């Protein structure tokens, strides 16, 4: 089956959400500029990667809409939030990753959107963070109309995807890189 036919329904749903046809409540972020193709393509690549791992809920369900919203909104949270707890969480996650420069990874993420390194770092940091420390993120997440439960679900899907890919002899980084090249703003 070709890639386009496997992912076309995902793109249609994703496009509908971006255009507002799904009726989800989106965060109103002050001074929002037009979204560049990099972050849009990055969110699409995350969703395609989760679909490849077969961990996405069935299409056209409230659960699928919730995951799509989480992928989009949490990218915005970590790219744009001025909340000190959110910024510290992201910085700690990237510093704990250890590979390469956390500053370079952060700079690339803020310019282009999700990377598999950022997803993995946030996933590990979330797992290592105590419940009372997680609670400090709630106000920053709430500014973007997402919750701690939404982030817990997203990180759970990333964990399941990583497991599925390892069982196939792949990594989340390999699959994400391939999917990212196929999306808007991806490398040629």
MDTraj code that builds the backbone (N, CA, C; nanometers):
import mdtraj as md
import numpy as np

residues = "UNK UNK UNK UNK UNK UNK UNK UNK UNK UNK UNK UNK UNK UNK UNK UNK UNK UNK UNK UNK UNK UNK UNK UNK UNK UNK UNK UNK UNK UNK UNK UNK UNK UNK UNK UNK UNK UNK UNK UNK UNK UNK UNK UNK UNK UNK UNK UNK UNK UNK UNK UNK UNK UNK UNK UNK UNK UNK UNK UNK UNK UNK UNK UNK UNK UNK UNK UNK UNK UNK UNK UNK UNK UNK UNK UNK UNK UNK UNK UNK UNK UNK UNK UNK UNK UNK UNK UNK UNK UNK UNK UNK UNK UNK UNK UNK UNK UNK UNK UNK UNK UNK UNK UNK UNK UNK UNK UNK UNK UNK UNK UNK UNK UNK UNK UNK UNK UNK UNK UNK UNK UNK UNK UNK UNK UNK UNK UNK UNK UNK UNK UNK UNK UNK UNK UNK UNK UNK UNK UNK UNK UNK UNK UNK UNK UNK UNK UNK UNK UNK UNK UNK UNK UNK UNK UNK UNK UNK UNK UNK UNK UNK UNK UNK UNK UNK UNK UNK UNK UNK UNK UNK UNK UNK UNK UNK UNK UNK UNK UNK UNK UNK UNK UNK UNK UNK UNK UNK".split()
xyz = np.array([
    [0.0851, -0.1186, 0.0000],
    [0.0000, 0.0000, 0.0000],
    [0.0887, 0.1236, 0.0000],
    [0.0595, 0.2203, -0.0812],
    [0.1445, 0.3389, -0.0902],
    [0.1250, 0.4282, 0.0327],
    [0.2246, 0.5084, 0.0600],
    [0.2226, 0.5947, 0.1774],
    [0.1041, 0.6898, 0.1745],
    [0.0757, 0.7475, 0.0582],
    [-0.0331, 0.8442, 0.0485],
    [-0.1671, 0.7811, 0.0841],
    [-0.1936, 0.6617, 0.0340],
    [-0.3243, 0.6017, 0.0630],
    [-0.3356, 0.5606, 0.2090],
    [-0.2227, 0.5277, 0.2729],
    [-0.2265, 0.4919, 0.4152],
    [-0.2497, 0.6130, 0.5024],
    [-0.2001, 0.7281, 0.4617],
    [-0.2040, 0.8442, 0.5490],
    [-0.3019, 0.9520, 0.5048],
    [-0.3627, 0.9387, 0.3885],
    [-0.4543, 1.0402, 0.3400],
    [-0.5662, 1.0695, 0.4401],
    [-0.6320, 0.9686, 0.4990],
    [-0.7367, 1.0021, 0.5964],
    [-0.6829, 1.0836, 0.7141],
    [-0.5609, 1.0552, 0.7577],
    [-0.5003, 1.1308, 0.8661],
    [-0.4814, 1.2761, 0.8251],
    [-0.4344, 1.3006, 0.7028],
    [-0.4122, 1.4362, 0.6547],
    [-0.5429, 1.5116, 0.6413],
    [-0.6470, 1.4449, 0.5956],
    [-0.7774, 1.5095, 0.5814],
    [-0.8283, 1.5525, 0.7187],
    [-0.8177, 1.4634, 0.8170],
    [-0.8618, 1.4962, 0.9520],
    [-0.7764, 1.6084, 1.0090],
    [-0.6461, 1.5981, 0.9911],
    [-0.5541, 1.7000, 1.0397],
    [-0.5865, 1.8357, 0.9755],
    [-0.6072, 1.8363, 0.8451],
    [-0.6412, 1.9595, 0.7749],
    [-0.7706, 2.0188, 0.8261],
    [-0.8675, 1.9327, 0.8527],
    [-0.9943, 1.9797, 0.9071],
    [-0.9777, 2.0443, 1.0428],
    [-0.8895, 1.9885, 1.1231],
    [-0.8655, 2.0480, 1.2545],
    [-0.7975, 2.1834, 1.2423],
    [-0.7018, 2.1933, 1.1522],
    [-0.6328, 2.3214, 1.1330],
    [-0.7303, 2.4273, 1.0838],
    [-0.8198, 2.3885, 0.9960],
    [-0.9162, 2.4840, 0.9414],
    [-1.0331, 2.5088, 1.0357],
    [-1.0397, 2.4315, 1.1451],
    [-1.1423, 2.4558, 1.2447],
    [-1.2728, 2.3837, 1.2190],
    [-1.2751, 2.2888, 1.1281],
    [-1.4008, 2.2226, 1.0968],
    [-1.4369, 2.1146, 1.1976],
    [-1.3439, 2.0784, 1.2858],
    [-1.3737, 1.9730, 1.3821],
    [-1.4408, 2.0268, 1.5074],
    [-1.4434, 2.1579, 1.5252],
    [-1.5147, 2.2167, 1.6367],
    [-1.4443, 2.2052, 1.7708],
    [-1.3147, 2.1758, 1.7738],
    [-1.2436, 2.1694, 1.9005],
    [-1.2149, 2.3107, 1.9495],
    [-1.2102, 2.3280, 2.0809],
    [-1.1720, 2.4567, 2.1375],
    [-1.0211, 2.4680, 2.1339],
    [-0.9703, 2.5698, 2.0670],
    [-0.8261, 2.5916, 2.0562],
    [-0.7878, 2.7067, 2.1465],
    [-0.6679, 2.7008, 2.1974],
    [-0.6178, 2.8063, 2.2845],
    [-0.6043, 2.9357, 2.2059],
    [-0.6363, 3.0423, 2.2691],
    [-0.6166, 3.1733, 2.2098],
    [-0.4874, 3.2289, 2.2673],
    [-0.3834, 3.2248, 2.1877],
    [-0.2534, 3.2713, 2.2315],
    [-0.2346, 3.4132, 2.1809],
    [-0.2025, 3.5072, 2.2701],
    [-0.1833, 3.6449, 2.2262],
    [-0.0700, 3.6553, 2.1245],
    [-0.0831, 3.7483, 2.0333],
    [0.0194, 3.7797, 1.9329],
    [0.0589, 3.6578, 1.8507],
    [-0.0392, 3.5775, 1.8165],
    [-0.0129, 3.4592, 1.7346],
    [0.0130, 3.4986, 1.5914],
    [0.1231, 3.4526, 1.5374],
    [0.1545, 3.4765, 1.3969],
    [0.1114, 3.3564, 1.3156],
    [0.1110, 3.3727, 1.1846],
    [0.0779, 3.2610, 1.0974],
    [0.1766, 3.1472, 1.1206],
    [0.1253, 3.0256, 1.1265],
    [0.2100, 2.9102, 1.1505],
    [0.2879, 2.8773, 1.0239],
    [0.4167, 2.8574, 1.0397],
    [0.5046, 2.8227, 0.9295],
    [0.4880, 2.6749, 0.8950],
    [0.5294, 2.6336, 0.7738],
    [0.5131, 2.4935, 0.7339],
    [0.5951, 2.3962, 0.8185],
    [0.7052, 2.4428, 0.8779],
    [0.7869, 2.3532, 0.9605],
    [0.7088, 2.2917, 1.0757],
    [0.6490, 2.3733, 1.1629],
    [0.5718, 2.3170, 1.2738],
    [0.4497, 2.2360, 1.2289],
    [0.3848, 2.2782, 1.1212],
    [0.2706, 2.2007, 1.0710],
    [0.3182, 2.0634, 1.0241],
    [0.4235, 2.0630, 0.9445],
    [0.4780, 1.9359, 0.8968],
    [0.5294, 1.8493, 1.0093],
    [0.5865, 1.9127, 1.1131],
    [0.6369, 1.8366, 1.2276],
    [0.5224, 1.7672, 1.3014],
    [0.4119, 1.8384, 1.3215],
    [0.2956, 1.7760, 1.3867],
    [0.2396, 1.6630, 1.3014],
    [0.2345, 1.6861, 1.1709],
    [0.1869, 1.5811, 1.0806],
    [0.2783, 1.4588, 1.0860],
    [0.4091, 1.4814, 1.0961],
    [0.5044, 1.3707, 1.1035],
    [0.4867, 1.2917, 1.2323],
    [0.4604, 1.3592, 1.3434],
    [0.4363, 1.2886, 1.4707],
    [0.3123, 1.2008, 1.4567],
    [0.2056, 1.2572, 1.4017],
    [0.0829, 1.1787, 1.3860],
    [0.1031, 1.0609, 1.2917],
    [0.1751, 1.0814, 1.1827],
    [0.2023, 0.9720, 1.0892],
    [0.2887, 0.8652, 1.1557],
    [0.3861, 0.9078, 1.2361],
    [0.4704, 0.8138, 1.3081],
    [0.3871, 0.7299, 1.4054],
    [0.2970, 0.7948, 1.4789],
    [0.2099, 0.7212, 1.5717],
    [0.1181, 0.6267, 1.4959],
    [0.0738, 0.6688, 1.3777],
    [-0.0094, 0.5825, 1.2944],
    [0.0713, 0.4617, 1.2464],
    [0.1972, 0.4854, 1.2058],
    [0.2838, 0.3753, 1.1625],
    [0.3039, 0.2734, 1.2742],
    [0.3073, 0.3217, 1.3982],
    [0.3246, 0.2326, 1.5143],
    [0.1938, 0.1638, 1.5520],
    [0.0855, 0.2052, 1.4877],
    [-0.0480, 0.1499, 1.5130],
    [-0.0925, 0.1725, 1.6573],
    [-0.0648, 0.2943, 1.7079],
    [-0.1060, 0.3289, 1.8440],
    [-0.2112, 0.4397, 1.8476],
    [-0.2452, 0.4966, 1.7306],
    [-0.3486, 0.5995, 1.7272],
    [-0.4864, 0.5377, 1.7468],
    [-0.5749, 0.6072, 1.8171],
    [-0.7133, 0.5595, 1.8263],
    [-0.7770, 0.5604, 1.6872],
    [-0.8870, 0.4890, 1.6703],
    [-0.9551, 0.4873, 1.5397],
    [-0.9918, 0.6284, 1.4934],
    [-0.9794, 0.6487, 1.3616],
    [-1.0109, 0.7790, 1.3033],
    [-1.1551, 0.8187, 1.3317],
    [-1.1774, 0.9491, 1.3271],
    [-1.3114, 1.0067, 1.3444],
    [-1.3739, 0.9734, 1.4795],
    [-1.2900, 0.9533, 1.5804],
    [-1.3408, 0.9308, 1.7155],
    [-1.2968, 1.0477, 1.8030],
    [-1.3669, 1.0710, 1.9122],
    [-1.3225, 1.1767, 2.0043],
    [-1.1797, 1.1529, 2.0548],
    [-1.1427, 1.0264, 2.0731],
    [-1.0083, 0.9945, 2.1205],
    [-0.9027, 1.0356, 2.0167],
    [-0.9298, 1.0095, 1.8892],
    [-0.8363, 1.0493, 1.7833],
    [-0.8248, 1.2009, 1.7775],
    [-0.9376, 1.2694, 1.7875],
    [-0.9353, 1.4159, 1.7875],
    [-0.8546, 1.4698, 1.9060],
    [-0.8669, 1.4044, 2.0202],
    [-0.7928, 1.4456, 2.1398],
    [-0.6420, 1.4310, 2.1185],
    [-0.5997, 1.3220, 2.0550],
    [-0.4576, 1.3004, 2.0282],
    [-0.4059, 1.4042, 1.9293],
    [-0.4811, 1.4288, 1.8247],
    [-0.4397, 1.5279, 1.7247],
    [-0.4261, 1.6650, 1.7903],
    [-0.5242, 1.7008, 1.8695],
    [-0.5189, 1.8284, 1.9403],
    [-0.3967, 1.8327, 2.0318],
    [-0.3689, 1.7246, 2.1023],
    [-0.2546, 1.7213, 2.1947],
    [-0.1228, 1.7401, 2.1203],
    [-0.1071, 1.6722, 2.0084],
    [0.0171, 1.6854, 1.9309],
    [0.0366, 1.8311, 1.8885],
    [-0.0673, 1.8926, 1.8374],
    [-0.0586, 2.0307, 1.7899],
    [-0.0369, 2.1276, 1.9061],
    [-0.1185, 2.1150, 2.0080],
    [-0.1138, 2.2107, 2.1178],
    [0.0126, 2.1978, 2.2022],
    [0.0586, 2.0747, 2.2271],
    [0.1798, 2.0619, 2.3081],
    [0.3032, 2.1102, 2.2328],
    [0.3018, 2.0998, 2.1025],
    [0.4104, 2.1613, 2.0269],
    [0.4097, 2.3120, 2.0540],
    [0.2928, 2.3728, 2.0504],
    [0.2817, 2.5167, 2.0799],
    [0.3205, 2.5477, 2.2237],
    [0.2764, 2.4642, 2.3165],
    [0.3113, 2.4850, 2.4573],
    [0.4626, 2.4955, 2.4722],
    [0.5331, 2.3958, 2.4204],
    [0.6773, 2.3911, 2.4430],
    [0.7548, 2.4869, 2.3535],
    [0.6963, 2.5293, 2.2439],
    [0.7622, 2.6276, 2.1584],
    [0.7434, 2.7703, 2.2106],
    [0.6256, 2.8009, 2.2663],
    [0.5871, 2.9393, 2.2889],
    [0.5545, 2.9788, 2.4327],
    [0.5337, 2.8839, 2.5213],
    [0.4859, 2.9189, 2.6546],
    [0.5867, 3.0030, 2.7320],
    [0.5379, 3.1113, 2.7920],
    [0.6240, 3.1903, 2.8794],
    [0.6251, 3.1371, 3.0232],
    [0.5452, 3.0346, 3.0506],
    [0.5328, 2.9808, 3.1861],
    [0.6674, 2.9259, 3.2345],
    [0.7154, 2.9717, 3.3497],
    [0.8461, 2.9277, 3.3993],
    [0.8549, 2.7771, 3.4234],
    [0.7480, 2.7162, 3.4727],
    [0.7510, 2.5715, 3.4990],
    [0.7622, 2.4926, 3.3686],
    [0.6908, 2.5349, 3.2652],
    [0.6964, 2.4680, 3.1354],
    [0.8359, 2.4831, 3.0750],
    [0.8887, 2.6041, 3.0809],
    [1.0220, 2.6294, 3.0244],
    [1.1291, 2.5488, 3.0984],
    [1.1176, 2.5408, 3.2307],
    [1.2142, 2.4637, 3.3104],
    [1.2031, 2.3144, 3.2790],
    [1.0807, 2.2659, 3.2640],
    [1.0589, 2.1246, 3.2322],
    [1.1254, 2.0888, 3.0991],
    [1.1051, 2.1720, 2.9981],
    [1.1654, 2.1480, 2.8675],
    [1.3178, 2.1545, 2.8768],
    [1.3696, 2.2544, 2.9449],
    [1.5153, 2.2675, 2.9589],
    [1.5756, 2.1473, 3.0313],
    [1.5108, 2.1029, 3.1388],
    [1.5593, 1.9858, 3.2127],
    [1.5542, 1.8611, 3.1260],
    [1.4486, 1.8479, 3.0485],
    [1.4342, 1.7308, 2.9608],
    [1.5477, 1.7261, 2.8593],
    [1.5763, 1.8383, 2.7975],
    [1.6803, 1.8414, 2.6954],
    [1.8196, 1.8256, 2.7562],
    [1.8411, 1.8841, 2.8741],
    [1.9708, 1.8694, 2.9411],
    [1.9947, 1.7238, 2.9816],
    [1.8908, 1.6555, 3.0249],
    [1.9030, 1.5151, 3.0665],
    [1.9258, 1.4220, 2.9485],
    [1.8884, 1.4654, 2.8298],
    [1.9036, 1.3839, 2.7093],
    [2.0505, 1.3510, 2.6865],
    [2.1365, 1.4478, 2.7132],
    [2.2801, 1.4235, 2.7086],
    [2.3445, 1.4249, 2.5712],
    [2.2771, 1.3870, 2.4680],
    [2.3375, 1.3818, 2.3346],
    [2.3311, 1.5187, 2.2694],
    [2.4453, 1.5702, 2.2282],
    [2.4482, 1.6986, 2.1588],
    [2.4205, 1.8140, 2.2519],
    [2.4060, 1.9292, 2.1957],
    [2.3813, 2.0500, 2.2717],
    [2.2317, 2.0706, 2.2925],
    [2.1934, 2.0868, 2.4182],
    [2.0530, 2.1129, 2.4492],
    [2.0089, 2.2444, 2.3862],
    [2.0992, 2.3426, 2.3820],
    [2.0654, 2.4721, 2.3218],
    [2.0369, 2.4587, 2.1727],
    [2.1186, 2.3775, 2.1034],
    [2.0966, 2.3564, 1.9595],
    [1.9644, 2.2845, 1.9351],
    [1.9367, 2.1823, 2.0168],
    [1.8119, 2.1062, 2.0035],
    [1.6924, 2.1976, 2.0285],
    [1.7018, 2.2804, 2.1317],
    [1.5933, 2.3728, 2.1646],
    [1.5732, 2.4753, 2.0536],
    [1.6806, 2.5288, 2.0035],
    [1.6730, 2.6277, 1.8959],
    [1.6083, 2.5674, 1.7707],
    [1.6487, 2.4466, 1.7349],
    [1.5909, 2.3791, 1.6180],
    [1.4424, 2.3510, 1.6399],
    [1.4075, 2.3067, 1.7600],
    [1.2676, 2.2796, 1.7931],
    [1.1833, 2.4066, 1.7828],
    [1.2307, 2.5160, 1.8387],
    [1.1530, 2.6410, 1.8371],
    [1.1348, 2.6948, 1.6956],
    [1.2279, 2.6632, 1.6074],
    [1.2175, 2.7108, 1.4692],
    [1.1358, 2.6176, 1.3808],
    [1.1514, 2.4860, 1.4000],
    [1.0946, 2.3899, 1.3055],
    [0.9866, 2.2989, 1.3630],
    [0.9693, 2.2993, 1.4937],
    [0.8676, 2.2139, 1.5539],
    [0.9245, 2.0825, 1.6040],
    [0.8344, 1.9899, 1.6306],
    [0.8710, 1.8621, 1.6896],
    [0.9914, 1.7977, 1.6216],
    [1.0730, 1.7363, 1.7040],
    [1.1769, 1.6442, 1.6581],
    [1.1623, 1.5189, 1.7427],
    [1.2145, 1.4086, 1.6946],
    [1.2056, 1.2861, 1.7736],
    [1.2883, 1.2977, 1.9009],
    [1.3972, 1.3763, 1.8966],
    [1.4796, 1.3958, 2.0161],
    [1.4025, 1.4709, 2.1242],
    [1.3264, 1.5719, 2.0840],
    [1.2475, 1.6479, 2.1810],
    [1.1357, 1.5601, 2.2370],
    [1.0677, 1.4856, 2.1510],
    [0.9623, 1.3953, 2.1993],
    [1.0178, 1.2953, 2.3000],
    [1.1304, 1.2364, 2.2666],
    [1.1911, 1.1375, 2.3548],
    [1.2351, 1.2011, 2.4875],
    [1.2954, 1.3188, 2.4798],
    [1.3406, 1.3870, 2.6008],
    [1.2233, 1.4224, 2.6921],
    [1.1163, 1.4773, 2.6335],
    [0.9983, 1.5109, 2.7130],
    [0.9344, 1.3869, 2.7726],
    [0.9317, 1.2796, 2.6964],
    [0.8743, 1.1539, 2.7443],
    [0.9522, 1.1024, 2.8653],
    [1.0834, 1.1019, 2.8557],
    [1.1671, 1.0550, 2.9678],
    [1.1533, 1.1456, 3.0887],
    [1.1498, 1.2766, 3.0649],
    [1.1371, 1.3706, 3.1770],
    [1.0024, 1.3535, 3.2467],
    [0.8972, 1.3328, 3.1699],
    [0.7640, 1.3140, 3.2269],
    [0.7621, 1.1899, 3.3159],
    [0.8216, 1.0828, 3.2689],
    [0.8270, 0.9586, 3.3459],
    [0.9044, 0.9778, 3.4760],
    [1.0080, 1.0586, 3.4726],
    [1.0944, 1.0793, 3.5889],
    [1.0415, 1.1859, 3.6859],
    [0.9344, 1.2534, 3.6483],
    [0.8834, 1.3647, 3.7282],
    [0.7737, 1.3186, 3.8227],
    [0.7870, 1.3561, 3.9489],
    [0.6876, 1.3216, 4.0512],
    [0.5562, 1.3951, 4.0268],
    [0.4483, 1.3373, 4.0768],
    [0.3138, 1.3922, 4.0554],
    [0.3017, 1.5372, 4.1019],
    [0.3597, 1.5699, 4.2171],
    [0.3470, 1.7072, 4.2665],
    [0.4245, 1.8054, 4.1775],
    [0.5328, 1.7608, 4.1169],
    [0.6056, 1.8462, 4.0227],
    [0.5300, 1.8581, 3.8904],
    [0.4662, 1.7500, 3.8483],
    [0.3838, 1.7556, 3.7270],
    [0.2727, 1.8580, 3.7423],
    [0.2141, 1.8626, 3.8612],
    [0.1025, 1.9540, 3.8864],
    [0.1416, 2.0997, 3.8615],
    [0.2690, 2.1318, 3.8776],
    [0.3150, 2.2690, 3.8547],
    [0.3059, 2.3086, 3.7072],
    [0.2943, 2.2091, 3.6177],
    [0.2828, 2.2364, 3.4747],
    [0.1399, 2.2697, 3.4316],
    [0.0432, 2.2364, 3.5158],
    [-0.0978, 2.2527, 3.4788],
    [-0.1342, 2.3946, 3.4349],
    [-0.0931, 2.4991, 3.5061],
    [-0.1301, 2.6334, 3.4606],
    [-0.0738, 2.6675, 3.3216],
    [0.0497, 2.6311, 3.2963],
    [0.1096, 2.6575, 3.1650],
    [0.0426, 2.5792, 3.0550],
    [0.0084, 2.4536, 3.0827],
    [-0.0637, 2.3730, 2.9845],
    [-0.2024, 2.4314, 2.9605],
    [-0.2675, 2.4728, 3.0695],
    [-0.4028, 2.5267, 3.0598],
    [-0.4123, 2.6497, 2.9708],
    [-0.3041, 2.7283, 2.9625],
    [-0.3047, 2.8455, 2.8758],
    [-0.3195, 2.8067, 2.7289],
    [-0.2895, 2.6808, 2.6974],
    [-0.2993, 2.6313, 2.5604],
    [-0.4137, 2.5294, 2.5460],
    [-0.5013, 2.5283, 2.6462],
    [-0.6216, 2.4461, 2.6420],
    [-0.5929, 2.2963, 2.6392],
    [-0.4876, 2.2541, 2.7105],
    [-0.4565, 2.1130, 2.7273],
    [-0.4273, 2.0887, 2.8744],
    [-0.4274, 1.9622, 2.9128],
    [-0.4159, 1.9257, 3.0538],
    [-0.3011, 1.8291, 3.0789],
    [-0.2756, 1.8048, 3.2058],
    [-0.1773, 1.7039, 3.2447],
    [-0.2169, 1.5672, 3.1902],
    [-0.3458, 1.5380, 3.1920],
    [-0.3946, 1.4097, 3.1405],
    [-0.3693, 1.3974, 2.9901],
    [-0.3857, 1.5072, 2.9191],
    [-0.3581, 1.5065, 2.7749],
    [-0.2104, 1.4759, 2.7491],
    [-0.1224, 1.5366, 2.8282],
    [0.0205, 1.5128, 2.8089],
    [0.0573, 1.3702, 2.8492],
    [-0.0045, 1.3209, 2.9538],
    [0.0197, 1.1824, 2.9956],
    [-0.0210, 1.0859, 2.8840],
    [-0.1337, 1.1134, 2.8195],
    [-0.1774, 1.0286, 2.7083],
    [-0.0788, 1.0353, 2.5921],
    [-0.0343, 1.1560, 2.5586],
    [0.0594, 1.1725, 2.4481],
    [0.1907, 1.0995, 2.4771],
    [0.2450, 1.1165, 2.5961],
    [0.3706, 1.0486, 2.6279],
    [0.3522, 0.8966, 2.6310],
    [0.2354, 0.8523, 2.6718],
    [0.2068, 0.7084, 2.6687],
    [0.2084, 0.6544, 2.5263],
    [0.1544, 0.7311, 2.4330],
    [0.1558, 0.6892, 2.2927],
    [0.2976, 0.6876, 2.2368],
    [0.3792, 0.7850, 2.2762],
    [0.5185, 0.7881, 2.2310],
    [0.5927, 0.6654, 2.2851],
    [0.5671, 0.6295, 2.4089],
    [0.6290, 0.5095, 2.4677],
    [0.5866, 0.3845, 2.3916],
    [0.4577, 0.3719, 2.3649],
    [0.4076, 0.2553, 2.2910],
    [0.4654, 0.2512, 2.1500],
    [0.4770, 0.3665, 2.0866],
    [0.5346, 0.3714, 1.9518],
    [0.6794, 0.3253, 1.9551],
    [0.7554, 0.3724, 2.0528],
    [0.8948, 0.3306, 2.0651],
    [0.9073, 0.1801, 2.0810],
    [0.8201, 0.1217, 2.1610],
    [0.8204, -0.0238, 2.1808],
    [0.7863, -0.0966, 2.0518],
    [0.6842, -0.0485, 1.9823],
    [0.6435, -0.1116, 1.8557],
    [0.7561, -0.1061, 1.7535],
    [0.8232, 0.0075, 1.7451],
    [0.9318, 0.0204, 1.6480],
    [1.0509, -0.0681, 1.6850],
    [1.0847, -0.0759, 1.8137],
    [1.1958, -0.1634, 1.8554],
    [1.1670, -0.3090, 1.8196],
    [1.0418, -0.3507, 1.8330],
    [1.0041, -0.4878, 1.7985],
    [1.0205, -0.5143, 1.6491],
    [1.0200, -0.4078, 1.5685],
    [1.0373, -0.4203, 1.4236],
    [1.1817, -0.3929, 1.3811],
    [1.2705, -0.3709, 1.4782],
    [1.4091, -0.3414, 1.4462],
    [1.4316, -0.1988, 1.4011],
    [1.3419, -0.1073, 1.4404],
    [1.3524, 0.0339, 1.4040],
    [1.3598, 0.1183, 1.5309],
    [1.3806, 0.2464, 1.5118],
    [1.3734, 0.3393, 1.6242],
    [1.2734, 0.4486, 1.5915],
    [1.2292, 0.5160, 1.6943],
    [1.1385, 0.6290, 1.6770],
    [1.2064, 0.7367, 1.5919],
    [1.3383, 0.7498, 1.6065],
    [1.4132, 0.8512, 1.5318],
    [1.4137, 0.8202, 1.3812],
    [1.4305, 0.6958, 1.3468],
    [1.4308, 0.6570, 1.2051],
    [1.2952, 0.6821, 1.1408],
    [1.1910, 0.6377, 1.2081],
    [1.0564, 0.6506, 1.1515],
    [1.0164, 0.7973, 1.1448],
    [1.0437, 0.8719, 1.2505],
    [1.0095, 1.0147, 1.2481],
    [1.0842, 1.0855, 1.1359],
    [1.2137, 1.0578, 1.1209],
    [1.2932, 1.1249, 1.0166],
    [1.2347, 1.0996, 0.8781],
    [1.1956, 0.9760, 0.8518],
    [1.1357, 0.9443, 0.7223],
    [1.0047, 1.0196, 0.7026],
    [0.9201, 1.0153, 0.8035],
    [0.7907, 1.0834, 0.7935],
    [0.8076, 1.2343, 0.7836],
    [0.9063, 1.2889, 0.8533],
    [0.9278, 1.4337, 0.8507],
    [0.9682, 1.4805, 0.7113],
    [1.0479, 1.4008, 0.6424],
    [1.0895, 1.4362, 0.5048],
    [0.9697, 1.4428, 0.4108],
    [0.8653, 1.3687, 0.4390],
    [0.7473, 1.3627, 0.3527],
    [0.6484, 1.4764, 0.3750],
    [0.6672, 1.5518, 0.4818],
    [0.5700, 1.6524, 0.5223],
    [0.6130, 1.7937, 0.4823],
    [0.5175, 1.8874, 0.4870],
    [0.5506, 2.0277, 0.4559],
    [0.6651, 2.0778, 0.5432],
    [0.7594, 2.1476, 0.4800],
    [0.8724, 2.2026, 0.5536],
    [0.9810, 2.1012, 0.5830],
    [0.9636, 1.9762, 0.5347],
    [1.0637, 1.8731, 0.5583],
    [1.1809, 1.8868, 0.4642],
    [1.2885, 1.8206, 0.4986],
    [1.4091, 1.8261, 0.4148],
    [1.3831, 1.7505, 0.2832],
    [1.4429, 1.7957, 0.1747],
    [1.4236, 1.7283, 0.0453],
    [1.4884, 1.5909, 0.0444],
])
top = md.Topology()
chain = top.add_chain()
for i, resn in enumerate(residues, 1):
    res = top.add_residue(resn, chain, resSeq=i)
    for name in ("N", "CA", "C"):
        top.add_atom(name, md.element.get_by_symbol(name[0]), res)
traj = md.Trajectory(xyz[None], top)
